[in-house]
Amino acid sequence: MSKLAAFRELAKQIAELEAKKEKLAKSEELTSELEFTDKLKALVAEYGYSPEQVISLLNPNAGTSSEGKTRRERTAKTYVNPHTGESVITKGGNNKTLKAWKAQYGEEAVKSWVQ
């Protein structure tokens, strides 16, 4: 794409975005939200509270239930070797027996043994 074509494309996109911005600026929802935000900031400043303090006042349990947990707990999987009948229950792939099976039979084959 030439520089001129790229320039014209960007100018077109800017014009479209400006039109969307004007339409949004005239919407009642935006003006209502802006008015609410301004009044809320003034009220918070008047009483000397921080946003975190306001949140804790309105919802004391906010943020306490999932603090520290960023990942879901792993579920245990049961692998049954069809050649030996041996089974392994593990939550991860770092099991000694599971690694040996993967080396011997291949990872795809072992994945198909999940019960």
Biopython code that builds the backbone (N, CA, C, O; Angstrom):
import numpy as np
from Bio.PDB.StructureBuilder import StructureBuilder

atoms = [
    (1, "MET", "N", (0.854, -1.170, 0.000)),
    (1, "MET", "CA", (0.000, 0.000, 0.000)),
    (1, "MET", "C", (0.904, 1.237, 0.000)),
    (1, "MET", "O", (1.857, 1.323, 0.774)),
    (2, "SER", "N", (0.593, 2.178, -0.868)),
    (2, "SER", "CA", (1.405, 3.391, -0.951)),
    (2, "SER", "C", (1.110, 4.300, 0.236)),
    (2, "SER", "O", (0.107, 4.147, 0.934)),
    (3, "LYS", "N", (1.993, 5.224, 0.435)),
    (3, "LYS", "CA", (1.828, 6.165, 1.543)),
    (3, "LYS", "C", (0.571, 7.008, 1.342)),
    (3, "LYS", "O", (-0.137, 7.311, 2.303)),
    (4, "LEU", "N", (0.298, 7.384, 0.108)),
    (4, "LEU", "CA", (-0.883, 8.196, -0.176)),
    (4, "LEU", "C", (-2.166, 7.423, 0.115)),
    (4, "LEU", "O", (-3.106, 7.965, 0.696)),
    (5, "ALA", "N", (-2.200, 6.162, -0.288)),
    (5, "ALA", "CA", (-3.382, 5.336, -0.020)),
    (5, "ALA", "C", (-3.558, 5.130, 1.483)),
    (5, "ALA", "O", (-4.677, 5.178, 1.994)),
    (6, "ALA", "N", (-2.451, 4.900, 2.187)),
    (6, "ALA", "CA", (-2.513, 4.732, 3.638)),
    (6, "ALA", "C", (-3.012, 6.006, 4.303)),
    (6, "ALA", "O", (-3.815, 5.956, 5.234)),
    (7, "PHE", "N", (-2.527, 7.158, 3.815)),
    (7, "PHE", "CA", (-2.960, 8.448, 4.360)),
    (7, "PHE", "C", (-4.457, 8.652, 4.157)),
    (7, "PHE", "O", (-5.160, 9.079, 5.073)),
    (8, "ARG", "N", (-4.943, 8.346, 2.953)),
    (8, "ARG", "CA", (-6.371, 8.523, 2.659)),
    (8, "ARG", "C", (-7.228, 7.575, 3.496)),
    (8, "ARG", "O", (-8.304, 7.953, 3.959)),
    (9, "GLU", "N", (-6.753, 6.349, 3.689)),
    (9, "GLU", "CA", (-7.489, 5.390, 4.508)),
    (9, "GLU", "C", (-7.585, 5.869, 5.956)),
    (9, "GLU", "O", (-8.642, 5.778, 6.581)),
    (10, "LEU", "N", (-6.474, 6.377, 6.477)),
    (10, "LEU", "CA", (-6.481, 6.908, 7.847)),
    (10, "LEU", "C", (-7.395, 8.132, 7.966)),
    (10, "LEU", "O", (-8.112, 8.281, 8.956)),
    (11, "ALA", "N", (-7.366, 9.002, 6.958)),
    (11, "ALA", "CA", (-8.243, 10.172, 6.980)),
    (11, "ALA", "C", (-9.706, 9.745, 6.981)),
    (11, "ALA", "O", (-10.528, 10.344, 7.675)),
    (12, "LYS", "N", (-10.031, 8.723, 6.217)),
    (12, "LYS", "CA", (-11.400, 8.206, 6.174)),
    (12, "LYS", "C", (-11.809, 7.640, 7.535)),
    (12, "LYS", "O", (-12.912, 7.896, 8.016)),
    (13, "GLN", "N", (-10.902, 6.863, 8.153)),
    (13, "GLN", "CA", (-11.185, 6.282, 9.465)),
    (13, "GLN", "C", (-11.359, 7.374, 10.518)),
    (13, "GLN", "O", (-12.234, 7.277, 11.379)),
    (14, "ILE", "N", (-10.528, 8.407, 10.448)),
    (14, "ILE", "CA", (-10.632, 9.518, 11.399)),
    (14, "ILE", "C", (-11.982, 10.210, 11.251)),
    (14, "ILE", "O", (-12.623, 10.542, 12.248)),
    (15, "ALA", "N", (-12.416, 10.430, 10.009)),
    (15, "ALA", "CA", (-13.713, 11.076, 9.779)),
    (15, "ALA", "C", (-14.846, 10.226, 10.343)),
    (15, "ALA", "O", (-15.779, 10.754, 10.948)),
    (16, "GLU", "N", (-14.767, 8.907, 10.145)),
    (16, "GLU", "CA", (-15.801, 8.014, 10.688)),
    (16, "GLU", "C", (-15.812, 8.055, 12.213)),
    (16, "GLU", "O", (-16.874, 8.104, 12.833)),
    (17, "LEU", "N", (-14.622, 8.034, 12.811)),
    (17, "LEU", "CA", (-14.536, 8.087, 14.275)),
    (17, "LEU", "C", (-15.040, 9.425, 14.816)),
    (17, "LEU", "O", (-15.695, 9.463, 15.857)),
    (18, "GLU", "N", (-14.743, 10.508, 14.127)),
    (18, "GLU", "CA", (-15.235, 11.818, 14.549)),
    (18, "GLU", "C", (-16.765, 11.848, 14.526)),
    (18, "GLU", "O", (-17.396, 12.405, 15.424)),
    (19, "ALA", "N", (-17.352, 11.243, 13.492)),
    (19, "ALA", "CA", (-18.817, 11.203, 13.407)),
    (19, "ALA", "C", (-19.396, 10.390, 14.564)),
    (19, "ALA", "O", (-20.394, 10.789, 15.164)),
    (20, "LYS", "N", (-18.779, 9.256, 14.876)),
    (20, "LYS", "CA", (-19.236, 8.442, 16.012)),
    (20, "LYS", "C", (-19.087, 9.207, 17.318)),
    (20, "LYS", "O", (-19.951, 9.136, 18.193)),
    (21, "LYS", "N", (-17.979, 9.943, 17.444)),
    (21, "LYS", "CA", (-17.729, 10.722, 18.660)),
    (21, "LYS", "C", (-18.798, 11.801, 18.833)),
    (21, "LYS", "O", (-19.299, 12.002, 19.940)),
    (22, "GLU", "N", (-19.144, 12.484, 17.765)),
    (22, "GLU", "CA", (-20.178, 13.525, 17.823)),
    (22, "GLU", "C", (-21.533, 12.934, 18.207)),
    (22, "GLU", "O", (-22.261, 13.503, 19.020)),
    (23, "LYS", "N", (-21.859, 11.793, 17.617)),
    (23, "LYS", "CA", (-23.129, 11.144, 17.924)),
    (23, "LYS", "C", (-23.180, 10.739, 19.403)),
    (23, "LYS", "O", (-24.200, 10.918, 20.069)),
    (24, "LEU", "N", (-22.072, 10.194, 19.904)),
    (24, "LEU", "CA", (-21.998, 9.780, 21.305)),
    (24, "LEU", "C", (-22.067, 10.991, 22.232)),
    (24, "LEU", "O", (-22.708, 10.936, 23.282)),
    (25, "ALA", "N", (-21.409, 12.084, 21.847)),
    (25, "ALA", "CA", (-21.403, 13.285, 22.678)),
    (25, "ALA", "C", (-22.806, 13.865, 22.830)),
    (25, "ALA", "O", (-23.109, 14.497, 23.843)),
    (26, "LYS", "N", (-23.656, 13.656, 21.836)),
    (26, "LYS", "CA", (-25.019, 14.178, 21.889)),
    (26, "LYS", "C", (-25.994, 13.241, 22.591)),
    (26, "LYS", "O", (-27.147, 13.610, 22.815)),
    (27, "SER", "N", (-25.553, 12.038, 22.942)),
    (27, "SER", "CA", (-26.468, 11.076, 23.558)),
    (27, "SER", "C", (-26.763, 11.456, 25.006)),
    (27, "SER", "O", (-25.907, 11.982, 25.718)),
    (28, "GLU", "N", (-27.978, 11.182, 25.414)),
    (28, "GLU", "CA", (-28.403, 11.492, 26.778)),
    (28, "GLU", "C", (-27.717, 10.587, 27.794)),
    (28, "GLU", "O", (-27.449, 10.998, 28.922)),
    (29, "GLU", "N", (-27.435, 9.350, 27.386)),
    (29, "GLU", "CA", (-26.779, 8.407, 28.299)),
    (29, "GLU", "C", (-25.403, 8.917, 28.717)),
    (29, "GLU", "O", (-25.042, 8.860, 29.892)),
    (30, "LEU", "N", (-24.643, 9.414, 27.750)),
    (30, "LEU", "CA", (-23.307, 9.914, 28.064)),
    (30, "LEU", "C", (-23.382, 11.132, 28.965)),
    (30, "LEU", "O", (-22.639, 11.234, 29.941)),
    (31, "THR", "N", (-24.275, 12.055, 28.643)),
    (31, "THR", "CA", (-24.377, 13.248, 29.487)),
    (31, "THR", "C", (-24.810, 12.882, 30.897)),
    (31, "THR", "O", (-24.338, 13.476, 31.866)),
    (32, "SER", "N", (-25.703, 11.911, 31.020)),
    (32, "SER", "CA", (-26.141, 11.460, 32.339)),
    (32, "SER", "C", (-24.978, 10.831, 33.112)),
    (32, "SER", "O", (-24.792, 11.108, 34.296)),
    (33, "GLU", "N", (-24.201, 9.988, 32.437)),
    (33, "GLU", "CA", (-23.063, 9.348, 33.098)),
    (33, "GLU", "C", (-22.009, 10.378, 33.502)),
    (33, "GLU", "O", (-21.442, 10.292, 34.591)),
    (34, "LEU", "N", (-21.747, 11.342, 32.636)),
    (34, "LEU", "CA", (-20.767, 12.388, 32.958)),
    (34, "LEU", "C", (-21.229, 13.221, 34.151)),
    (34, "LEU", "O", (-20.437, 13.549, 35.034)),
    (35, "GLU", "N", (-22.508, 13.556, 34.168)),
    (35, "GLU", "CA", (-23.066, 14.331, 35.285)),
    (35, "GLU", "C", (-22.948, 13.547, 36.590)),
    (35, "GLU", "O", (-22.544, 14.095, 37.615)),
    (36, "PHE", "N", (-23.303, 12.262, 36.547)),
    (36, "PHE", "CA", (-23.205, 11.422, 37.736)),
    (36, "PHE", "C", (-21.760, 11.332, 38.224)),
    (36, "PHE", "O", (-21.493, 11.459, 39.419)),
    (37, "THR", "N", (-20.833, 11.113, 37.292)),
    (37, "THR", "CA", (-19.418, 11.003, 37.655)),
    (37, "THR", "C", (-18.918, 12.279, 38.307)),
    (37, "THR", "O", (-18.217, 12.230, 39.318)),
    (38, "ASP", "N", (-19.275, 13.426, 37.730)),
    (38, "ASP", "CA", (-18.840, 14.701, 38.292)),
    (38, "ASP", "C", (-19.392, 14.908, 39.700)),
    (38, "ASP", "O", (-18.667, 15.332, 40.600)),
    (39, "LYS", "N", (-20.681, 14.606, 39.886)),
    (39, "LYS", "CA", (-21.298, 14.772, 41.206)),
    (39, "LYS", "C", (-20.688, 13.814, 42.220)),
    (39, "LYS", "O", (-20.466, 14.182, 43.374)),
    (40, "LEU", "N", (-20.419, 12.591, 41.791)),
    (40, "LEU", "CA", (-19.822, 11.604, 42.693)),
    (40, "LEU", "C", (-18.411, 12.020, 43.107)),
    (40, "LEU", "O", (-18.059, 11.919, 44.282)),
    (41, "LYS", "N", (-17.606, 12.483, 42.162)),
    (41, "LYS", "CA", (-16.254, 12.940, 42.486)),
    (41, "LYS", "C", (-16.288, 14.112, 43.453)),
    (41, "LYS", "O", (-15.478, 14.183, 44.378)),
    (42, "ALA", "N", (-17.235, 15.042, 43.240)),
    (42, "ALA", "CA", (-17.357, 16.190, 44.134)),
    (42, "ALA", "C", (-17.748, 15.750, 45.535)),
    (42, "ALA", "O", (-17.215, 16.261, 46.520)),
    (43, "LEU", "N", (-18.677, 14.802, 45.631)),
    (43, "LEU", "CA", (-19.127, 14.301, 46.925)),
    (43, "LEU", "C", (-17.994, 13.575, 47.657)),
    (43, "LEU", "O", (-17.802, 13.762, 48.859)),
    (44, "VAL", "N", (-17.259, 12.760, 46.934)),
    (44, "VAL", "CA", (-16.143, 12.029, 47.530)),
    (44, "VAL", "C", (-15.080, 13.013, 48.015)),
    (44, "VAL", "O", (-14.533, 12.849, 49.105)),
    (45, "ALA", "N", (-14.788, 14.024, 47.215)),
    (45, "ALA", "CA", (-13.791, 15.026, 47.599)),
    (45, "ALA", "C", (-14.272, 15.839, 48.808)),
    (45, "ALA", "O", (-13.479, 16.184, 49.684)),
    (46, "GLU", "N", (-15.561, 16.138, 48.850)),
    (46, "GLU", "CA", (-16.126, 16.925, 49.950)),
    (46, "GLU", "C", (-15.929, 16.213, 51.292)),
    (46, "GLU", "O", (-15.633, 16.852, 52.302)),
    (47, "TYR", "N", (-16.093, 14.900, 51.294)),
    (47, "TYR", "CA", (-15.968, 14.147, 52.542)),
    (47, "TYR", "C", (-14.574, 13.564, 52.747)),
    (47, "TYR", "O", (-14.311, 12.944, 53.777)),
    (48, "GLY", "N", (-13.693, 13.752, 51.795)),
    (48, "GLY", "CA", (-12.304, 13.331, 51.955)),
    (48, "GLY", "C", (-12.081, 11.832, 51.867)),
    (48, "GLY", "O", (-11.157, 11.312, 52.493)),
    (49, "TYR", "N", (-12.884, 11.145, 51.124)),
    (49, "TYR", "CA", (-12.730, 9.700, 50.963)),
    (49, "TYR", "C", (-11.960, 9.389, 49.681)),
    (49, "TYR", "O", (-11.973, 10.166, 48.725)),
    (50, "SER", "N", (-11.290, 8.237, 49.682)),
    (50, "SER", "CA", (-10.640, 7.752, 48.467)),
    (50, "SER", "C", (-11.620, 6.812, 47.762)),
    (50, "SER", "O", (-12.557, 6.319, 48.389)),
    (51, "PRO", "N", (-11.417, 6.563, 46.480)),
    (51, "PRO", "CA", (-12.305, 5.634, 45.774)),
    (51, "PRO", "C", (-12.338, 4.244, 46.420)),
    (51, "PRO", "O", (-13.386, 3.599, 46.450)),
    (52, "GLU", "N", (-11.200, 3.788, 46.932)),
    (52, "GLU", "CA", (-11.152, 2.479, 47.587)),
    (52, "GLU", "C", (-12.017, 2.457, 48.849)),
    (52, "GLU", "O", (-12.685, 1.464, 49.138)),
    (53, "GLN", "N", (-11.993, 3.571, 49.601)),
    (53, "GLN", "CA", (-12.806, 3.656, 50.812)),
    (53, "GLN", "C", (-14.299, 3.646, 50.463)),
    (53, "GLN", "O", (-15.102, 3.034, 51.167)),
    (54, "VAL", "N", (-14.658, 4.318, 49.387)),
    (54, "VAL", "CA", (-16.065, 4.347, 48.962)),
    (54, "VAL", "C", (-16.517, 2.942, 48.567)),
    (54, "VAL", "O", (-17.606, 2.503, 48.936)),
    (55, "ILE", "N", (-15.671, 2.245, 47.817)),
    (55, "ILE", "CA", (-16.013, 0.885, 47.409)),
    (55, "ILE", "C", (-16.163, -0.012, 48.623)),
    (55, "ILE", "O", (-17.094, -0.815, 48.684)),
    (56, "SER", "N", (-15.260, 0.111, 49.596)),
    (56, "SER", "CA", (-15.365, -0.736, 50.783)),
    (56, "SER", "C", (-16.593, -0.387, 51.619)),
    (56, "SER", "O", (-17.144, -1.258, 52.292)),
    (57, "LEU", "N", (-17.028, 0.863, 51.590)),
    (57, "LEU", "CA", (-18.250, 1.240, 52.293)),
    (57, "LEU", "C", (-19.485, 0.668, 51.609)),
    (57, "LEU", "O", (-20.398, 0.180, 52.275)),
    (58, "LEU", "N", (-19.515, 0.727, 50.287)),
    (58, "LEU", "CA", (-20.673, 0.260, 49.544)),
    (58, "LEU", "C", (-20.738, -1.255, 49.448)),
    (58, "LEU", "O", (-21.824, -1.834, 49.448)),
    (59, "ASN", "N", (-19.576, -1.901, 49.366)),
    (59, "ASN", "CA", (-19.527, -3.356, 49.248)),
    (59, "ASN", "C", (-18.358, -3.872, 50.079)),
    (59, "ASN", "O", (-17.251, -4.003, 49.556)),
    (60, "PRO", "N", (-18.574, -4.169, 51.358)),
    (60, "PRO", "CA", (-17.493, -4.595, 52.240)),
    (60, "PRO", "C", (-16.800, -5.884, 51.789)),
    (60, "PRO", "O", (-15.644, -6.116, 52.142)),
    (61, "ASN", "N", (-17.485, -6.714, 51.023)),
    (61, "ASN", "CA", (-16.906, -7.987, 50.599)),
    (61, "ASN", "C", (-16.225, -7.909, 49.241)),
    (61, "ASN", "O", (-15.786, -8.933, 48.719)),
    (62, "ALA", "N", (-16.129, -6.738, 48.667)),
    (62, "ALA", "CA", (-15.544, -6.599, 47.329)),
    (62, "ALA", "C", (-14.073, -6.981, 47.360)),
    (62, "ALA", "O", (-13.299, -6.465, 48.166)),
    (63, "GLY", "N", (-13.703, -7.894, 46.470)),
    (63, "GLY", "CA", (-12.310, -8.260, 46.316)),
    (63, "GLY", "C", (-11.777, -9.255, 47.316)),
    (63, "GLY", "O", (-10.625, -9.669, 47.190)),
    (64, "THR", "N", (-12.555, -9.663, 48.307)),
    (64, "THR", "CA", (-12.015, -10.577, 49.309)),
    (64, "THR", "C", (-12.143, -12.034, 48.901)),
    (64, "THR", "O", (-11.350, -12.866, 49.341)),
    (65, "SER", "N", (-13.123, -12.360, 48.069)),
    (65, "SER", "CA", (-13.357, -13.761, 47.764)),
    (65, "SER", "C", (-12.333, -14.337, 46.807)),
    (65, "SER", "O", (-11.992, -15.515, 46.923)),
    (66, "SER", "N", (-11.832, -13.556, 45.871)),
    (66, "SER", "CA", (-10.917, -14.114, 44.885)),
    (66, "SER", "C", (-9.483, -13.616, 45.067)),
    (66, "SER", "O", (-8.641, -13.861, 44.203)),
    (67, "GLU", "N", (-9.190, -12.935, 46.150)),
    (67, "GLU", "CA", (-7.840, -12.452, 46.369)),
    (67, "GLU", "C", (-6.879, -13.612, 46.523)),
    (67, "GLU", "O", (-7.144, -14.560, 47.262)),
    (68, "GLY", "N", (-5.769, -13.530, 45.824)),
    (68, "GLY", "CA", (-4.763, -14.563, 45.934)),
    (68, "GLY", "C", (-4.963, -15.710, 44.979)),
    (68, "GLY", "O", (-4.004, -16.415, 44.665)),
    (69, "LYS", "N", (-6.174, -15.926, 44.502)),
    (69, "LYS", "CA", (-6.437, -17.008, 43.565)),
    (69, "LYS", "C", (-6.499, -16.432, 42.164)),
    (69, "LYS", "O", (-7.436, -15.714, 41.815)),
    (70, "THR", "N", (-5.495, -16.754, 41.367)),
    (70, "THR", "CA", (-5.492, -16.259, 40.003)),
    (70, "THR", "C", (-5.789, -17.369, 39.009)),
    (70, "THR", "O", (-6.163, -17.100, 37.867)),
    (71, "ARG", "N", (-5.625, -18.621, 39.441)),
    (71, "ARG", "CA", (-5.894, -19.747, 38.558)),
    (71, "ARG", "C", (-6.899, -20.676, 39.201)),
    (71, "ARG", "O", (-7.006, -20.755, 40.425)),
    (72, "ARG", "N", (-7.635, -21.377, 38.356)),
    (72, "ARG", "CA", (-8.575, -22.352, 38.891)),
    (72, "ARG", "C", (-7.793, -23.581, 39.338)),
    (72, "ARG", "O", (-6.701, -23.852, 38.839)),
    (73, "GLU", "N", (-8.352, -24.303, 40.265)),
    (73, "GLU", "CA", (-7.700, -25.504, 40.773)),
    (73, "GLU", "C", (-7.762, -26.607, 39.712)),
    (73, "GLU", "O", (-8.777, -26.784, 39.039)),
    (74, "ARG", "N", (-6.668, -27.335, 39.581)),
    (74, "ARG", "CA", (-6.615, -28.410, 38.600)),
    (74, "ARG", "C", (-7.450, -29.598, 39.058)),
    (74, "ARG", "O", (-7.521, -29.905, 40.248)),
    (75, "THR", "N", (-8.077, -30.257, 38.097)),
    (75, "THR", "CA", (-8.852, -31.442, 38.422)),
    (75, "THR", "C", (-8.000, -32.677, 38.192)),
    (75, "THR", "O", (-7.153, -32.699, 37.299)),
    (76, "ALA", "N", (-8.220, -33.683, 38.981)),
    (76, "ALA", "CA", (-7.458, -34.920, 38.865)),
    (76, "ALA", "C", (-7.941, -35.713, 37.660)),
    (76, "ALA", "O", (-9.141, -35.815, 37.405)),
    (77, "LYS", "N", (-6.980, -36.278, 36.917)),
    (77, "LYS", "CA", (-7.295, -37.125, 35.769)),
    (77, "LYS", "C", (-6.768, -38.521, 36.049)),
    (77, "LYS", "O", (-5.723, -38.695, 36.676)),
    (78, "THR", "N", (-7.496, -39.495, 35.582)),
    (78, "THR", "CA", (-7.078, -40.887, 35.739)),
    (78, "THR", "C", (-6.674, -41.428, 34.373)),
    (78, "THR", "O", (-7.464, -41.414, 33.429)),
    (79, "TYR", "N", (-5.442, -41.902, 34.280)),
    (79, "TYR", "CA", (-4.927, -42.512, 33.066)),
    (79, "TYR", "C", (-4.835, -44.018, 33.307)),
    (79, "TYR", "O", (-4.305, -44.446, 34.332)),
    (80, "VAL", "N", (-5.342, -44.820, 32.381)),
    (80, "VAL", "CA", (-5.266, -46.274, 32.494)),
    (80, "VAL", "C", (-4.507, -46.796, 31.275)),
    (80, "VAL", "O", (-4.934, -46.609, 30.135)),
    (81, "ASN", "N", (-3.383, -47.449, 31.532)),
    (81, "ASN", "CA", (-2.561, -48.015, 30.465)),
    (81, "ASN", "C", (-3.238, -49.283, 29.963)),
    (81, "ASN", "O", (-3.366, -50.247, 30.719)),
    (82, "PRO", "N", (-3.680, -49.306, 28.690)),
    (82, "PRO", "CA", (-4.378, -50.486, 28.185)),
    (82, "PRO", "C", (-3.454, -51.699, 27.992)),
    (82, "PRO", "O", (-3.931, -52.829, 27.884)),
    (83, "HIS", "N", (-2.151, -51.468, 27.950)),
    (83, "HIS", "CA", (-1.195, -52.552, 27.746)),
    (83, "HIS", "C", (-0.919, -53.310, 29.049)),
    (83, "HIS", "O", (-0.737, -54.527, 29.038)),
    (84, "THR", "N", (-0.889, -52.577, 30.175)),
    (84, "THR", "CA", (-0.552, -53.209, 31.454)),
    (84, "THR", "C", (-1.713, -53.220, 32.434)),
    (84, "THR", "O", (-1.697, -53.976, 33.406)),
    (85, "GLY", "N", (-2.733, -52.376, 32.186)),
    (85, "GLY", "CA", (-3.850, -52.276, 33.119)),
    (85, "GLY", "C", (-3.540, -51.366, 34.295)),
    (85, "GLY", "O", (-4.404, -51.164, 35.148)),
    (86, "GLU", "N", (-2.336, -50.809, 34.369)),
    (86, "GLU", "CA", (-1.921, -49.926, 35.462)),
    (86, "GLU", "C", (-2.628, -48.576, 35.310)),
    (86, "GLU", "O", (-2.849, -48.106, 34.193)),
    (87, "SER", "N", (-2.981, -47.957, 36.442)),
    (87, "SER", "CA", (-3.637, -46.657, 36.396)),
    (87, "SER", "C", (-2.858, -45.641, 37.222)),
    (87, "SER", "O", (-2.201, -45.978, 38.207)),
    (88, "VAL", "N", (-2.955, -44.402, 36.792)),
    (88, "VAL", "CA", (-2.291, -43.294, 37.477)),
    (88, "VAL", "C", (-3.304, -42.178, 37.618)),
    (88, "VAL", "O", (-3.990, -41.837, 36.654)),
    (89, "ILE", "N", (-3.406, -41.599, 38.817)),
    (89, "ILE", "CA", (-4.273, -40.448, 39.065)),
    (89, "ILE", "C", (-3.360, -39.270, 39.333)),
    (89, "ILE", "O", (-2.528, -39.320, 40.239)),
    (90, "THR", "N", (-3.508, -38.205, 38.551)),
    (90, "THR", "CA", (-2.636, -37.041, 38.700)),
    (90, "THR", "C", (-3.384, -35.771, 38.345)),
    (90, "THR", "O", (-4.349, -35.801, 37.582)),
    (91, "LYS", "N", (-2.933, -34.645, 38.904)),
    (91, "LYS", "CA", (-3.519, -33.346, 38.593)),
    (91, "LYS", "C", (-2.693, -32.609, 37.541)),
    (91, "LYS", "O", (-3.161, -31.629, 36.961)),
    (92, "GLY", "N", (-1.487, -33.066, 37.296)),
    (92, "GLY", "CA", (-0.624, -32.408, 36.322)),
    (92, "GLY", "C", (0.099, -33.428, 35.484)),
    (92, "GLY", "O", (-0.094, -34.631, 35.660)),
    (93, "GLY", "N", (0.926, -32.968, 34.578)),
    (93, "GLY", "CA", (1.652, -33.861, 33.696)),
    (93, "GLY", "C", (3.036, -34.193, 34.179)),
    (93, "GLY", "O", (3.823, -34.769, 33.428)),
    (94, "ASN", "N", (3.360, -33.851, 35.402)),
    (94, "ASN", "CA", (4.716, -34.040, 35.913)),
    (94, "ASN", "C", (4.824, -35.317, 36.739)),
    (94, "ASN", "O", (5.605, -35.367, 37.690)),
    (95, "ASN", "N", (4.064, -36.337, 36.399)),
    (95, "ASN", "CA", (4.089, -37.605, 37.116)),
    (95, "ASN", "C", (5.147, -38.514, 36.484)),
    (95, "ASN", "O", (5.253, -38.596, 35.261)),
    (96, "LYS", "N", (5.925, -39.193, 37.325)),
    (96, "LYS", "CA", (7.030, -40.035, 36.848)),
    (96, "LYS", "C", (6.534, -41.140, 35.918)),
    (96, "LYS", "O", (7.097, -41.337, 34.842)),
    (97, "THR", "N", (5.499, -41.854, 36.316)),
    (97, "THR", "CA", (4.962, -42.952, 35.511)),
    (97, "THR", "C", (4.369, -42.417, 34.214)),
    (97, "THR", "O", (4.559, -43.008, 33.151)),
    (98, "LEU", "N", (3.649, -41.297, 34.299)),
    (98, "LEU", "CA", (3.037, -40.696, 33.124)),
    (98, "LEU", "C", (4.105, -40.275, 32.113)),
    (98, "LEU", "O", (3.926, -40.452, 30.908)),
    (99, "LYS", "N", (5.200, -39.725, 32.599)),
    (99, "LYS", "CA", (6.301, -39.328, 31.717)),
    (99, "LYS", "C", (6.914, -40.542, 31.031)),
    (99, "LYS", "O", (7.249, -40.489, 29.848)),
    (100, "ALA", "N", (7.058, -41.627, 31.771)),
    (100, "ALA", "CA", (7.620, -42.846, 31.188)),
    (100, "ALA", "C", (6.699, -43.397, 30.100)),
    (100, "ALA", "O", (7.172, -43.841, 29.054)),
    (101, "TRP", "N", (5.400, -43.370, 30.340)),
    (101, "TRP", "CA", (4.443, -43.840, 29.344)),
    (101, "TRP", "C", (4.502, -42.971, 28.090)),
    (101, "TRP", "O", (4.459, -43.481, 26.970)),
    (102, "LYS", "N", (4.600, -41.663, 28.285)),
    (102, "LYS", "CA", (4.667, -40.754, 27.137)),
    (102, "LYS", "C", (5.920, -41.006, 26.318)),
    (102, "LYS", "O", (5.887, -40.946, 25.089)),
    (103, "ALA", "N", (7.027, -41.290, 26.996)),
    (103, "ALA", "CA", (8.273, -41.580, 26.285)),
    (103, "ALA", "C", (8.160, -42.906, 25.519)),
    (103, "ALA", "O", (8.687, -43.033, 24.413)),
    (104, "GLN", "N", (7.489, -43.867, 26.096)),
    (104, "GLN", "CA", (7.389, -45.190, 25.486)),
    (104, "GLN", "C", (6.321, -45.256, 24.389)),
    (104, "GLN", "O", (6.576, -45.803, 23.317)),
    (105, "TYR", "N", (5.127, -44.705, 24.646)),
    (105, "TYR", "CA", (3.997, -44.867, 23.734)),
    (105, "TYR", "C", (3.658, -43.605, 22.933)),
    (105, "TYR", "O", (2.897, -43.677, 21.968)),
    (106, "GLY", "N", (4.200, -42.476, 23.313)),
    (106, "GLY", "CA", (3.893, -41.213, 22.643)),
    (106, "GLY", "C", (2.841, -40.430, 23.402)),
    (106, "GLY", "O", (1.958, -41.000, 24.042)),
    (107, "GLU", "N", (2.950, -39.114, 23.319)),
    (107, "GLU", "CA", (2.068, -38.245, 24.098)),
    (107, "GLU", "C", (0.601, -38.363, 23.669)),
    (107, "GLU", "O", (-0.291, -38.388, 24.517)),
    (108, "GLU", "N", (0.353, -38.436, 22.379)),
    (108, "GLU", "CA", (-1.031, -38.535, 21.892)),
    (108, "GLU", "C", (-1.707, -39.816, 22.350)),
    (108, "GLU", "O", (-2.887, -39.809, 22.701)),
    (109, "ALA", "N", (-0.975, -40.898, 22.348)),
    (109, "ALA", "CA", (-1.544, -42.175, 22.778)),
    (109, "ALA", "C", (-1.905, -42.117, 24.261)),
    (109, "ALA", "O", (-2.971, -42.579, 24.667)),
    (110, "VAL", "N", (-1.022, -41.555, 25.050)),
    (110, "VAL", "CA", (-1.267, -41.467, 26.503)),
    (110, "VAL", "C", (-2.454, -40.534, 26.779)),
    (110, "VAL", "O", (-3.242, -40.803, 27.686)),
    (111, "LYS", "N", (-2.594, -39.452, 26.018)),
    (111, "LYS", "CA", (-3.728, -38.541, 26.203)),
    (111, "LYS", "C", (-5.057, -39.258, 25.978)),
    (111, "LYS", "O", (-6.063, -38.922, 26.603)),
    (112, "SER", "N", (-5.056, -40.237, 25.091)),
    (112, "SER", "CA", (-6.301, -40.968, 24.806)),
    (112, "SER", "C", (-6.668, -41.956, 25.914)),
    (112, "SER", "O", (-7.762, -42.521, 25.894)),
    (113, "TRP", "N", (-5.783, -42.171, 26.868)),
    (113, "TRP", "CA", (-6.040, -43.099, 27.961)),
    (113, "TRP", "C", (-6.767, -42.464, 29.134)),
    (113, "TRP", "O", (-7.022, -43.143, 30.129)),
    (114, "VAL", "N", (-7.102, -41.203, 29.052)),
    (114, "VAL", "CA", (-7.789, -40.525, 30.157)),
    (114, "VAL", "C", (-9.172, -41.103, 30.314)),
    (114, "VAL", "O", (-9.909, -41.261, 29.341)),
    (115, "GLN", "N", (-9.521, -41.417, 31.552)),
    (115, "GLN", "CA", (-10.847, -41.998, 31.864)),
    (115, "GLN", "C", (-11.807, -40.907, 32.268)),
    (115, "GLN", "O", (-12.968, -41.186, 32.568)),
]
sb = StructureBuilder()
sb.init_structure("model")
sb.init_model(0)
sb.init_chain("A")
sb.init_seg("    ")
for serial, (resi, resn, name, xyz) in enumerate(atoms, 1):
    if name == "N":
        sb.init_residue(resn, " ", resi, " ")
    sb.init_atom(name, np.array(xyz, "f"), 0.0, 1.0, " ", f" {name:<3s}", serial, name[0])
structure = sb.get_structure()
